[in-house]
Amino acid sequence: MKTLLKLSSFILLLSLASCTTTRVTSSWVVNNPPADAVQKVLIVGVMSDREQRDNIEQSMVAEMSRSGVNAVSGTSIFGPNGFSGLTEEQIDVKLKEFDFTSVMIVSLVAKNRQQQFHPGFFYMSPRPMGMSFYYRRFMFAHDVMFMPGFVSTTTDFILQADLFTIGTDQLIYSARTRTYDPANARALATSFSREIVSQMRSKRLIP
C-alpha cells in the first residue's frame, strides 16, 4: 500500500508540473465603485523582465476584451520603458489624451524558488509468464523495480493588481495572487489574467 501511495505521489507530481495554477490570496474592492471606471482600462506591468511584462499586459488585455472591456497595453502607449523618465503630469496628459477611465498596475511582489528531495523507493512490477490452461488465466511473475530519488525545483510567483481611476487616482480594486511553478512567462500571464478577470467579474466590476 505504501509503495502504491509513493508511486501515485510521483505521478501526481509530474502532472502538476504540466499545469499552471493561480489563486487569489487576498483582495479588496471599494464600496460603490464608479460605474464608468472600467470603460477603458490601461494595463501596465511593473517588472524588470521584459518578456514577463509584455505577456502580462497582452494576456490581461485579451481576457478583459473577452468580457467586453476596452483594454490597452501600457507598452503600446508608453513604449518599452513604460512610465520611466516621465513626470506625473506627463503621464496624466497621456492618459487623458487617450480617454482612459482607469489604469491597472500589475507588479511582481515576490519570486520564491524552492527545492525538494524525493527519496527513491522499491516497487513490484508484474510480468506475464504465460498461460495456465488449468486456471484459464495468465501467470505473472513480479519483478522488483527501483524508482530512483530526485530533486524537484519549483518557483512560485506572487503578483499584485491595483486598479486606479483616472483623474481622481482612487484605488477601487486590489488583489494579490500566487502562481505555482508556471512553465514559462506566457503560462504565468495566462493563468494570472484569467484568475483576476474572473474575480473582477464576481465582484461586479466588469460584465
C-alpha positions, -999 to +999 in steps of 0.1 A: +000+000+000+028+024+009+045+017-024+014+024-043+010+057-025+046+067-033+041+058-070+008+078-071+025+108-055+053+106-081+027+106-109+007+134-093+039+155-091+046+151-128+010+160-137+012+191-115+043+202-133+025+202-166-002+227-155-002+262-140-024+272-111-031+307-099-052+316-069-061+349-053-047+351-018-062+384-008-084+411-025-103+443-018-128+464-037-142+498-028-178+503-019-199+516-048-171+518-074-177+544-102-199+529-129-176+541-157-144+530-140-136+501-164-149+516-197-114+519-210-085+504-190-048+508-194-028+477-183+007+485-171+031+458-160+058+468-135+086+443-136+122+441-148+117+411-170+106+425-204+091+392-216+072+387-184+058+423-186+047+420-222+030+387-216+011+400-185-001+431-204-011+412-235-029+385-215-048+410-194-059+429-225-071+397-241-090+384-211-107+418-204-116+421-241-134+388-239-155+404-211-163+434-233-139+457-216-118+481-238-083+474-225-050+486-239-014+475-230+008+502-215+037+493-238+016+502-268+010+537-254+042+545-235+067+522-252+091+496-238+103+519-209+067+524-195+064+553-171+102+555-166+116+591-170+081+607-171+066+631-146+032+626-131+019+655-152+032+639-184+016+606-175-018+622-167-018+641-200-011+609-220-038+590-201-064+618-207-054+621-243-065+585-250-096+588-228-087+561-203-111+558-173-087+537-152-053+521-151-044+487-137-008+484-123+004+448-122+036+443-101+058+414-092+058+412-054+080+381-049+095+352-067+102+322-045+124+293-056+123+260-036+139+226-039+126+194-025+142+160-024+120+129-032+137+097-019+138+066-041+117+035-034+113-001-045+080-014-060+067-047-076+061-048-113+040-077-127+054-096-157+034-121-177+050-156-178+025-175-199-010-191-200-022-215-174-047-238-191-059-253-158-069-220-144-076-204-178-056-173-170-022-157-174+005-164-149+026-135-137+059-130-121+067-099-101+100-081-107+114-058-080+119-024-096+135+007-081+124+043-087+155+065-081+152+096-059+152+130-075+152+167-066+124+189-079+126+227-082+096+248-081+091+286-085+062+305-071+052+340-083+033+365-062+017+392-083-005+422-073-030+440-094-042+475-084-069+494-103-070+532-101-094+557-116-080+584-139-083+619-126-092+611-090-065+585-086-088+564-064-079+528-057-110+508-064-097+473-066-066+454-054-058+417-055-027+396-047-022+362-063+001+332-060+010+312-091+026+277-086+055+268-108+044+282-142+061+265-172+071+299-187+062+336-188+032+330-210+017+304-188+022+327-158+005+356-176-024+335-189-032+319-155-029+352-137-051+371-161-079+346-161-080+345-123-080+383-119-107+388-146-128+361-131-126+377-097-133+411-110-164+397-127-175+381-094-170+415-077-193+430-104-165+454-116-168+440-151-197+423-170 
